[in-house]
Amino acid sequence: MQKNNLYKSLLEEREIIQIEGEEKLDFLQNLITNNIFMLSEKRAIYSALLSPQGKYLFDFILFLHVGKKQKIFLDCEKKRSSELITLLNMYNLRKNISISKVIKAKVYVIFGDFNNSFLSKIELKNSVGFSRSTKKEVMLIDPRNKILGIRVIHFTGNLSNQIESINTVDFEKWNYLRINLGVPEGSIDMEVNKSFLMENNFEFINAIDFSKGCYLGQENTARQKYRATLKKRLMKVKIFGDAIPNGSKIFYNGKIVGLMRSSSKNIGLATIRIDEAKNAALKKTKLSTAESYIEINEDLK
């Protein structure tokens, strides 16, 4: 049954890992871009892990479970979860912590018209990152952008009746929403060990605490913010013509000016040189790929 134009989708490409041990907070605080001490049973956070040079390696949503107080959970890319665990273990030289996958956990997203009446029924507040847990699941407002919906991390048994009764739709419906908001999705939209967070709008999706102490890659990240050194950026685009494969080269005035990233129907995300994008927008001309034409779909001022 559909409720209030709400939809749910299973995010099959996500996986949950857990970190436990007395020193887990200090361990993560020295590594990730956000402030781990903002994490609580009522607040999830979004963050990233960078190389020492400030290049993107991983991103994830962190949350707690009221019944598992000794653990921190990370919602991450399933295809790269083993890599993430390996890297975290590499940095765990002396701290008494353990890191493992939560094999049976499933990640759902609820999106659409989640009005205050519905939120009240499931005991959530309409606030970015707000989180609460039951024995079987954790529900949280997406800490990147609340329009992305409610994340439901289900640990055991059947979904609650309130969640089960929501109309199930294909992942692509949520993916269209994400792209339309300009929110990148891990290694789909960013090149591992090549992309920088500031090129991918991470300061606008609550991933970076610029006032916290040192973390991996902090110096380069801060320099890009305060010195305005960006030459390219992830942008929303409209597609005119056939679908464009991820990684396709984008041309303008006979030059390669960017690369296509994820897309859905007639919209997409693309990494494009800022100066060339502004020129195209000013002249109201389209950029091209081998398959189609694209047009910048956001304000570049």
Backbone hydrogen bonds, N-H to C=O, Kabsch-Sander energy under -0.5 kcal/mol:
donor,donor_aa,acceptor,acceptor_aa,energy
6,L,3,K,-1.5
7,Y,111,F,-2.4
8,K,167,N,-2.4
9,S,109,V,-2.0
11,L,9,S,-0.5
11,L,107,V,-3.0
12,E,10,L,-1.3
14,R,11,L,-1.6
15,E,76,C,-2.5
17,I,74,L,-2.3
18,Q,100,S,-3.2
19,I,72,I,-2.8
20,E,98,S,-2.4
21,G,70,Q,-1.0
23,E,96,N,-0.6
24,K,21,G,-1.6
27,F,23,E,-2.2
28,L,24,K,-2.2
29,Q,25,L,-2.6
30,N,26,D,-1.4
31,L,28,L,-1.8
32,I,28,L,-2.6
33,T,48,A,-1.9
36,I,34,N,-0.8
38,M,35,N,-2.1
39,L,36,I,-1.5
40,S,43,R,-2.2
43,R,40,S,-1.3
44,A,129,G,-3.4
45,I,62,L,-2.0
46,Y,206,N,-0.7
47,S,60,F,-2.4
49,L,58,F,-2.8
50,L,31,L,-0.5
51,S,55,K,-2.4
54,G,51,S,-2.4
56,Y,195,S,-3.5
57,L,49,L,-1.6
58,F,49,L,-1.9
60,F,47,S,-2.3
61,I,75,D,-1.8
62,L,45,I,-3.2
63,F,73,F,-2.1
68,K,65,H,-1.9
71,K,68,K,-2.1
72,I,19,I,-2.5
73,F,63,F,-2.6
74,L,17,I,-2.8
75,D,61,I,-3.0
76,C,15,E,-2.8
76,C,74,L,-0.7
78,K,13,E,-3.2
80,R,77,E,-0.8
81,S,78,K,-1.2
84,L,80,R,-2.1
85,I,81,S,-2.3
86,T,82,S,-2.3
87,L,83,E,-2.4
88,L,84,L,-2.6
89,N,85,I,-2.5
90,M,86,T,-1.7
91,Y,87,L,-1.7
92,N,88,L,-1.0
93,L,91,Y,-1.7
97,I,95,K,-1.7
98,S,20,E,-2.5
100,S,18,Q,-2.1
102,V,16,I,-3.0
103,I,101,K,-0.9
105,A,102,V,-1.2
106,K,154,H,-2.4
108,Y,106,K,-0.5
108,Y,152,V,-2.9
109,V,9,S,-2.3
110,I,150,I,-2.7
111,F,7,Y,-2.3
113,D,5,N,-1.3
114,F,112,G,-1.6
115,N,113,D,-1.7
119,L,115,N,-2.5
120,S,116,N,-2.3
121,K,117,S,-1.5
122,I,118,F,-1.6
123,E,120,S,-0.9
124,L,119,L,-2.9
127,S,125,K,-2.6
129,G,141,I,-0.9
130,F,127,S,-2.4
131,S,42,K,-1.4
132,R,139,M,-2.4
134,T,137,E,-3.1
138,V,153,I,-2.3
139,M,132,R,-2.9
140,L,151,R,-2.4
141,I,130,F,-2.7
142,D,149,G,-2.7
148,L,145,N,-2.1
149,G,146,K,-1.5
150,I,110,I,-3.1
151,R,140,L,-3.3
151,R,149,G,-0.5
152,V,108,Y,-2.7
153,I,138,V,-3.0
153,I,151,R,-0.5
154,H,106,K,-3.0
154,H,152,V,-0.7
155,F,136,K,-3.5
155,F,153,I,-0.5
156,T,136,K,-1.0
163,I,160,S,-0.6
164,E,160,S,-3.1
165,S,161,N,-2.1
166,I,163,I,-1.4
167,N,6,L,-0.5
169,V,8,K,-2.7
173,K,170,D,-1.7
174,W,170,D,-0.6
174,W,171,F,-0.6
175,N,171,F,-2.4
176,Y,172,E,-2.1
177,L,173,K,-1.2
178,R,174,W,-2.5
179,I,175,N,-2.4
180,N,176,Y,-2.4
181,L,177,L,-1.2
181,L,178,R,-0.6
182,G,179,I,-1.4
183,V,178,R,-1.9
188,I,185,E,-1.7
189,D,185,E,-0.7
189,D,186,G,-1.2
190,M,186,G,-1.4
192,V,190,M,-0.6
193,N,56,Y,-3.7
194,K,191,E,-2.0
195,S,191,E,-2.8
197,L,54,G,-0.5
199,E,196,F,-0.8
200,N,197,L,-1.7
201,N,198,M,-0.7
202,F,197,L,-1.8
204,F,201,N,-1.5
205,I,202,F,-1.0
207,A,202,F,-1.6
209,D,33,T,-2.4
210,F,208,I,-0.7
212,K,209,D,-0.9
216,L,30,N,-0.5
218,Q,215,Y,-2.0
221,T,217,G,-1.7
222,A,218,Q,-2.8
223,R,219,E,-2.2
224,Q,220,N,-2.1
225,K,221,T,-1.5
226,Y,222,A,-2.7
227,R,223,R,-2.2
229,T,224,Q,-0.6
233,R,272,I,-2.0
234,L,199,E,-3.0
235,M,270,A,-3.0
237,V,268,G,-2.5
238,K,295,E,-2.7
239,I,266,N,-2.9
240,F,293,Y,-3.1
241,G,239,I,-0.6
242,D,291,E,-0.6
247,G,260,M,-2.9
248,S,245,P,-1.9
250,I,258,G,-2.7
251,F,288,S,-3.5
252,Y,255,K,-2.2
255,K,252,Y,-1.6
257,V,250,I,-3.0
257,V,255,K,-0.6
258,G,250,I,-1.1
259,L,271,T,-2.3
260,M,248,S,-2.7
261,R,269,L,-2.8
264,S,267,I,-2.6
267,I,264,S,-1.9
268,G,237,V,-2.1
269,L,262,S,-2.7
270,A,235,M,-2.2
271,T,259,L,-2.5
272,I,233,R,-2.2
272,I,270,A,-0.7
273,R,257,V,-2.6
274,I,231,K,-2.4
277,A,273,R,-2.3
278,K,274,I,-2.3
279,N,275,D,-1.9
280,A,276,E,-2.4
281,A,277,A,-2.4
282,L,278,K,-2.7
283,K,279,N,-2.2
284,K,280,A,-0.6
284,K,281,A,-0.5
285,T,280,A,-2.4
287,L,294,I,-2.6
288,S,251,F,-2.4
289,T,292,S,-3.0
293,Y,240,F,-2.0
294,I,287,L,-2.7
295,E,238,K,-1.8
297,N,236,K,-3.1
